[in-house]
């Protein structure tokens, strides 16, 4: 007997294993299994009555039902350090998600992939430029020439008065170390998840079913090599631009040409999806990208030595020569790429899959623009805060007159403008849509509680407001598109820095607004960005420590890290690379020993369950039933990822399990919803086919007044899981019974 079988214990053939997959809010296996020793029988969370829970067991035609839980809560983050790191890797994660949000249009797939990968490459370049701005421009070029800045800083004063080339060469180690840190960290997930990859290399027909089946590490390795090469080349460009300011020597020109060739090669490789997306078995391109990376690393060593030993004099004073122009040029490239991506997404409207509900066709653009905007804000805030630290409130210490670069000043202005306008529009959307949402919620309440008892008015209004708040999720979609346009415009305004104009000068000249007022607003905006970043860090900490808070924040992390790294190799690792193959192997093992499997998934767990079902071979899926609740498959994933989740994919999931599928949803849930229909089919109506029987709407709350023996009414569940509730147990019992039917029953598509 194998070790796994011995651990599971001997079991009679024909039993059912209820395999539960939790959502973002679950923390322990005991909670997933609902096996706590006590249960609340009255009251609420503030004060209630509890009893010892009686052991529950279910039986069906197939025999005893055994509970089993799959806990994946630690895969997206796991430790406090990894959870906080997600905040700083958020721009990389967003731009990586963008590549998966393409429309269901085969004709634009290659263009969207290429543009998203180029945008991801610009984020890596921006990361390097931010580190170079702090180390080379702020410290090596300015602080080390200021006695006031060096006073009391022994860790810097040893470089004060040294030759410029030596200062730049030594401080260039800082951005080089920052790149090496990301390089090292991005290699870990491949080693950790290697044992969990699916053994079958061929992806199924449905794109969603390919998630977790791919061996993504070869693609990530190629992208990693390209990004590392581009990162070191960006550092080389910064050093060579400073060296060429007083006059470019032949050696400087030659190194600049080689550096430019490396950057062009990186861009060309990313624009050839047939090459970069080769299968795991085809490793020919790996040697090319590995050689490119090695060339860039060696080139950085040569450039640093050239900067250190070049005999030409340096042009000192002001900012680091060429840095502001390089930064502004990068923003111009990002603006151009965003505009091109928008044109690609809007122009071809053909070949879209039936039933797809894309984010107005601009999902990839919205999330990519958000990633660019957030990355620019992070970079600008880094240099602003370090400048404040070195400045010591003395404006002449590091030359505030020409620091920070104009591009960063315009970037902060653009970010603040986009955020403020979006918040104002969000407030207007809340106010304008509120009557309509309340009216729809009132209809739901009237249907669920047609004859409310006396005194139920306040509780009914609470339920109505909960439903109205849950329905605001749909209004976030146009707001995301609006923010994408504003963020793209904000990135475009950074190009004004090429005209050597500051925002205060422009507004004073053309709008009559005092320049000092504009400067104050931008400084205030800088601190607002710092507060936002601090808030994100605190949110990550609370999400790690507090299960209730994680229910809200974890949804965003889990949605972003569900998809494999196909655009940015430094994005957080994808948990589905392990979770989906691991689930598929476990189900295959259970069915192979004679059990049937009832796979239940809450929230993002339902997405993992759906992807798993699509990976199961027919002889296994014929012994599987599916129960989803609080599922975002239709409400979020079909809108955000129309190329992967649409009617075709959802119907294939149902067909794979012989339509032994039930989906429970509530009107008070802001995340989950119906899969095929928002209302049950009319009596005798068979036009919807088996898909019409999948969705089961749950009344929430079950009552609006306290039952006899209790002092508070039943709670509003919303997105919370409720495995011990009667509708859930009834759905489990029904699916267990259907698993005992002949395989061909209920499988009509």
N, C-alpha and C positions, 0 to 999 in steps of 0.2 A: 504493500500500500504506500502511495506517495505521501510526502510530508504534509501537503495541503489537504489530502483526503483524511489523513490521520487527525489533523487539527480540526477539521469540520466534523469528524466523527462519523460512524456508520449511519446511513439514512436509508429508509425504504424507498424504493422507486415509486415515482408518481406524486411526490409531494410538490408543494409550491413554495418558492422562496420569494418573499416580498422584499425586493432590494430597493432601499430608499436612498435617493441622491438629494442632498440638502441644497438650499440656496445660499445667498450671500449672508444671511443673518444667523446661521447656525454655527455653534462653536464646539460642541462636544458630540460624541457618538450617542451618549445617553439621551440627549435632547432629540436627535434625529429619530431614534428608536422609540421615543416617548415612553421610556422605562423608568422614570423617576419613582421613588418609593411612595411619594404622596401625590395627591391630586386635589385641586381646588374644587370645592363643591358649591361654594357661595361666596359672595363678596367680590372685591376687585383686587388690584395689585397693591393698593394702600392698606387695605384691611380685608381679610377673607377667612374662610373656613376650609379646612383641609382634612382629608382622610387618607388612610393607607390605601395605596392603589392595589386593587386585586389583579393578579396575573391574568392577562387576557390571551386567549388563543382562538384561532379561527380554523374552521375546517370547511372543506368543499368537496366536490366530486373527485378532485385529484388527490385528496388526502390532507394532511396537516400543513398549515401555513406557518413558515418560519420567517421571523423578521431578521433582516440584515441591513446594515447601513454602510454606505460608502462616504467617507469623510474626506473632502478635498479642500477644506477651509484654509489650510496653511500653504497650499500650492501658489496662489497669487502673491502672497507676502510671506507669511510664516514667522519671521522674526521682526522685532521692532525696527532693526536697522533696515531690513528689506522693505518694510512698510513705509518708512520715511523716505527711502530712496525712490519709491514710486513717485513721490511729489516732484523730485528734481528730474526724473526721467519722463515726466508727464508729456512734454512736447514731443519726445521721441515716440512715446506710446500713441499719441494722437495721430501723428503723421503715418505711423504704421497701420493704424486702423483705417485711415483714408483709402488705402489701396484696396481694401476689402469692401468699400462702400460704393464701388463703381456700379453704374446702372446695368441692368440685364441686357446689355447690347454687345454682342460679340465683336461688332465692327470697331468699337472704341476701346476694347479691352487693352490692346497693346499700348495705345497712346496714353491711357490713364495710368497704366503700370509704370511706364517710362517717366511720366511727369511727376507722379508721386515719389518715385525713387530719386529723381533729381531734386525735388523739394526736400526730401530727407537728407540728401547730401549737403544741401545748403545749411541745414540745421547743424550738422557736424562742423562745417566751416565756421558757423557763427559761434559755436561752442569754443572752438580754438581761438577765434578772434577776441572773444570775451576774456579768456585766460591771458592772451597776449596783450590785450589792452591794460589789464591790471599789472602783469609782470614786466612787460617791455616798455609800454608807454608811460604808465603812471609811476612805476617804481624805478625802473632802470633809467628812463630818459629824464624824468622830472624830479622825483623825490631824492635820488642820489646826487643831484646837483644843488640841493637846497639844504643849507646848514640847519635851518629851522625844522625841516622834516626829519633830518637824521638825529637831532638832539634826543638823547635818551633811548635810542633804538640801536642797541649794540648788534642786534641780528641783521641790521642793514648797514651800519656805519663802516664796517670793514670793507665795503665796496665803494664807499664815498671817495670821490676824487680819482678813482681808477679810470683808465681809458674807456671810451665809449664802447669800443668793440668788445672789451672784456666784460663790461656790465651787461651788454645785450646777450653775449654768449652764455654767461652764467644764468641769467634770468630766463633765457629760452628753455631752460630745464623745467620750468614750471608748466608751461603749456604742453611740453613733451610728456611730462609725468601725468598730466590730466588726461591726455590721449591714451597713454599706457594703462591708466586705471580703468577706463571704459573698455579698452581692448581686453584686459584680463578678466574683468567682470562678465563680459558678454560670452566668454568661452565656457563658463560654468554650467549653464542649463543643458548644453549638449551632452556633457558627461553625466549629469544627474539623471536625465530622462532617457538615456540610451537604452536601458534595459526594458523600457516600457513601450518602445515603438512597435507598431503593428507589424507582424511578419510578412504580410502580403504587400508587395510594392505597387501593385496596380490599384489605382483609385477607382471607385465606383462611378456610375454615370452621374448621379446627383452631386453637384459641387459641395453641398454641406456635408455629405458623407465622406468627403476627402479630408476633412479636418481631423487631425490626429493620426491619419493613416500615412501621410507623407513623412518621409525622412527629411525634415526641414533643415537639419544641420548642414548639409552641403551647400544649400542656398544661403543660409546665414553665414557660413564660412566665406563664401565668395563676396557677399555684401560686406562682411567685416573687413576683408582684405582691401576692398575698394575704399571703404570709409577711412580706414587707417592710412592708406596711401594719400587720400585727399586731405586728411587732417594734417599730416606732416608737410604736404605740399603747401597748404595754407600758411603754416608757420614759416615755411621757406619764403613764400611771397612777401610776407610781412618783413622779414629780415632783409631780403634783397631790395625791397622798396626803400627802406631806410638807408641801406648802403649806397644805392644809386642816386640819392638826392643831391650830393655835391658833384656827381659826375660818374657815369657808369663806365667801369673798366671792361675790357673784353671778357675777363673772367666772370664778372657780374652778369653780363649779357648772356654768356653761354649757360650759366646756371639758371638764369631766368627762362631761357628757351627750354631747357630740360624740365624745369618745374612746370611750365605751361603745358608741355607735352604729357606729363603725368596727369595733370588735371583734365586735359582733354580726353585722355585714355579712360579715365574714370567715368566721365560723362558718357562717352561712346558705349562703354560696356553696359551701363545702366539703361541705355536706350535701345538695347537689343535683347528683349525678353526671350526670344528663342535660345539665345546663348546663356544668359544668366539663369534661366529657369530650367536648365537641363536636369535630367533625372539624377538620382543619387548615384547610380552606377556609372554615369558618364563624368569622369573626373578630369577631363582634358582642360577645361577652363580653369579648374582649381590651380593648375600650375601657372597659368597666365596671370591670374589675380594675385597669387602668391609672389610671383616675380615682380609684379607691379608694386606690391607692398614693400618688398625688400629693397627695391630701387628707391622708393620714397624715403625709407628710413636711412639708407646710406647717403642719399642726397642731402638729407637734413644735417647729417654729420659733416658733410663737405661744406655746405652753406655756412654752418656755424663756424667751422674753421676759417672759411673765407672772411667772414665778418670779423673774426678775432685777429686775423693777421694782415688784412688788407692795408696797404700803406697810405691810402688816400685819407685826407682829413675829413672830419664829420661836420655837418651843418647842425650846430647845437642851437637850443632855444625853441620855444613853441612846443608843439606836439611832435610825437614820433613821425618823421616824414613818411608820407604815403599811407599812414594808417587810416585816417579819416576817409580818404578816397577809396581805399579797399573796402572798408565797411559800407560806405554808401553804394559802391558798385555791387556788393552782395545783396543789398536791399533792392536794387534795381533788378537784379536777376530774379529774386524771389517774386517781385511784383509781376514781372513778365511771365514767369512760370504759372503763377496763380491765374493771370488773365488767359493764358493759353489753355489751362485746365478747364476754366469756365466755358471757353468757346467749344472745347471738345465735348463737354458734358451737355451743352445746350443744343449744339447743331444736329448731331445724328439722333433722330427720334425713332428710327426704325428698328426692327428686330428685337423689340422688348418683349419679355415673356408676359404672357397673359396673366392678369391678376397681380402683377407687381405694383407695389405702392412706394416708389422711390421718394426720397426726400426732395421732392420737386425736381429730381434729376441732378441735384447739386450736393448730394451728401458728401462725396469726396472733397469737393471744394470747400464746404463749410468746415469740415473737421481739419482739413489741411490749413486753411486760413487761421483757424483757432490755434493750431500748433505753431504756426509761424509767429502769430501775435504773442503767444505766451513765451516762446523762446526769446523773442526780441525784448520782451519785458524782463525776463530773467536776466539776460545779458546786460541790459542797461542798468538794472538795479544793482547787479554785482559791481560794476565799475563806479556807480554813484556812491554806494555805501563804502567801498574801499577808499574812494577819494575823500569822503567825509572823515574817515578814520585817520588818514594820513594828513589831512588838512589841518586838524586841530583847531578848527574855527578861525584860522588865520588865512585870509584870502590870498596872500602872496606866497604861501608856503610852497604850493605845487603849481601855481599858475592857473588859478580858476578861470582866468579870462579866456583861456583856450582849452579848458577841460570842463566837462567831458566833450567828446566829439559831437559836432552838430548832428550827425546821423542818430546818435543815441537820444539827444534832446528831442528831435523830431519824432523818434520812435515812441518815447514816453508820451508825448503829446498825442500821437495817433492812438496808442493803446487806451489812454484815458478817455479820449473822445469816443472811441468805439464802445467802451464799457458803459460810459454814462448814457449815451444815446440808446443802447440796448436796454439798460435798466429802465429808462423812461418809457420806452416802447413796451417793455414787459409790464410795467405798471398800468399803462393804458390798455394793454390787452386784457389784464386781469379785470379792470373796471368795465370795459366794453363787453367782454364775454360773460361777465358774471350773471346778468339777468338770464341769458340763454342757458347757461349751465345750471342755474338754480331752477329754471322751469323744467329742464329735462330731469333734474334730480327729483323735483316734486312729483313728476309723473311716475318715476320708479318707486318712490316712497308710497304713493297712493296705490300702486299695484301690489306692493309687498304687504302693506298694512292698510287694507281698505276700511276696516272698522276699528280704529284705534280706541282704546278705552279712555275714560276721562283722566285728565292729568298727563297724557302722553305728549302734549304739544311741545314742550321744551326738548324732549328726547327726539321727536320727529324732526325738529329743526336741526339738531346736531347731526342726525343721519343725512339730512338733505345737504348740509354744508360739506360733510365728508365726501359724498358722491360728487358734488360740484367741484371740490378740490381735486379729486381723482381725475376728473375729465379735463383738467387744464393741461395734462400731459400732451394732448394733441396740439395745443397752441405753442408748445415749445419748438415745434418743427419750423414754422415760418420765422420765429425769432432767431433760430440758429442760422437760417439763410441770411437774415438781415445782418446778424453779427459778422458773418463771413464777408459780406460786401463791405461793411464798415472797416473790418480788420484789414482787408485787402487794400482799401483806400488809404488806411493809416500807414501801411507799409509803403504805398506809393508816394506818400507825402515826404518820406525820408529822402527822396531824391532831390528835394529842394536844397538839401545840404550841399549839393554840388555847386550851387550858386553862391556858396559861402554866406548864406543868410541864416540868422537865428529866428525862431518863431516870434520872439518879441519884436524884432525889427519889422517882420512882415505884417504883423497885426497893427503895429503902430503906424506904419506907412499906408496901409490900404484900408484899415478898419477904424483907425483912430483910437484903438485900445492902447493904454499905456504899456510900454514894454516891461516895466517893473511888475505890473499886475500879471502879465502873461508868464513872466519868469517865476513869480510866486506860485501861480497855478501849476506850472510844470513841476516845481519843487514839491508842492503838496501832492501832486500825482505820483511822484517818486515814492513818497512815504506811503501812499495808498497801496502801491504795488508791493512795497515791503510788508504791509499789513496783510495783503492777500496771500503772499507767499507764507508768512507766518501762520495765517489761518489754515492754509492747506496742510502745513506740517502738523498743526494741532489736530486737524481733522483726521490725519493719518494715525496719529497717536491714539486718539479716542476711538477710532475705528478698530484699532488693534486691541485695545483694552476693554471696550464697552460693546457688548453684543447688540444692545438696542441701537446705538449710534451706527454700528457697522451695517445694520439693516438698510440704512439710507446711503451711506458713503460707499459701502462695499459693492453696491450695484454698479457704480461707475467703474471701479477698478476691475470688477469681474467681466464687465462688457468689453473693456479695453484690452484685457489680457487674455481673452478667449481665443483671439485670432493669432495664428503663427506669425513670426517675424518675417515678413516678405518685403518690407520697404526699408526699415531701419534696423540694423543689427544690434544697436545699443538700447533698443526698447526693452521693457521688462519681459521676462520669459513668458511663454504661452503655457498656461496650465493644461489646456486641452491636449497638448502633445503627450502628456502622461495620462490624464484622466480618461480620455475616450478609449485609447487602446487598453488601458487597465480594466475598464468596465466591460469592454467587449470580450476580453480574455476570461474574466470571471464568469460572465453569463454563458459563454461557450462551455466552460468547464462544468457549470451547474447543470446545463441542459445535457451535456455529454454523460453525466452520471445518472440521468433519468428524471431530473426535476424539471418542472416548469418554472418560469420566472415572471413575476409581476414587477416591472420596473416602474417606480414612482419617482417623479422629479418635481421639486418645488423651485419656482423662480428660475435662476440660471441653471439650476440642476436639471430643469426640463429641457434646456438647450443641449446640455451634455447627453441627456437620455435620448433626444432625437437624433443627434449625430451618431450615437452608439448604435441605435437601431439600424441606421443606414449602412453600418459596417458589418452587420451580422449576416452570415450565409443563410440561405433559405431554410435549411434543415434546422437551424437554431432559432431564427425569427418565428418559425411556425409554432414554437413553444414559448413565445414571449407575449405578454400583454403590457400595455403602457397606460399609466395614470399620471397626468400632469395637472398641476394646480398653481395658480399665481404665475402662469407661464407668459413670458414676454415674446414668444415666438412670432405671433402675428402683430402685436401692438408695437413692438420695438424693432425686432430683427427683420421683419418683412419690410418695414419702412426704411430702416437704415442700411440693410444689406440685401437689396432686391435681387442681386445676381445669385445669391446663395439660399435665401429663404423666400419662397413664393408658393403659389398654389400647387405647382407641379411637385415641388419638394415635399410639401405637407401631405399631399395625396400619396406620394410614394411611401412616406413614413407609415401612413395608415394601412396601405396595402401590404407592407412588409410584415406587419403584425396581424394581418387578417382582419383589420379594423376592430381589433380588441383594444380600443383606445377610448378613454374618457378624459375630458378636460374640465376641471372645476374652476369657476371664476366668479368674482364678485364685482359689483358696480362700485364698491368703495375702494377698490385696489387701483392705485395710480400706476402700477407697473404691469401687472398681468391682465389678461383679458381672454376673449373668445378666440378660437382658432379658425373655425369655418363659418360660424353663424352666431350672431348676437342674440338670437331668439330661437326657442325650440320650434321644430317644424309643426305645422298644423296636423291634426289627426287625419290619417290616411294619405298624407302628402309624402310621396316617395320620390319626388323629383330631385331632391338633394342627394339621393343615394346614401350609402353608409356614412359619408362625411357629415350628414345632417344630424346624426345621433351622437356625435363625439362630445359636443359642448353641453355642459350642465351649469346653468347659472344658479348660484347659491344666494339665498336671501341673507343679507347682512345689515343689521344684526337679526338674530332669529326672532327677537321680540323687542318691544320698545318700553315695556314696563317690567318691573322685577317680578319673577315668578314667586309662587307661594313658598315661604320659608327663606326668602332672600330679601336683601334690602337695596340692592342696586340692579338695574337692568342688565341684560347680557351685553358684553362689550362689542364695539365695532372692530371687526378683525382686520379689515383692509388687506394688506399684503402679507399678513402673518400666516405662517403655516398652522394647520389645525388637524393633525392626524388623528386626534382622539374624538373629533366631532362626528356626529352621526352621519352626515352626508359623505364624509370621507370613508368611514368604515363601510357604509352601504356600497359605495363605488368599488372598494376593494373586494367585498363579497361578490358583487356582480361579475367583476373581471375574473375572480378565482373560479366561479362557476363556468364562465365562458371558456376558460383554459381547459376545462374538462370536456368540452364539446369536440366533435370530430374536426380535424384540421381544416376541412373545406368549408365549414359553416362560418358565416359572417365574413367571408373573405371576398365577397363580390365587390369589384371596384366600379 
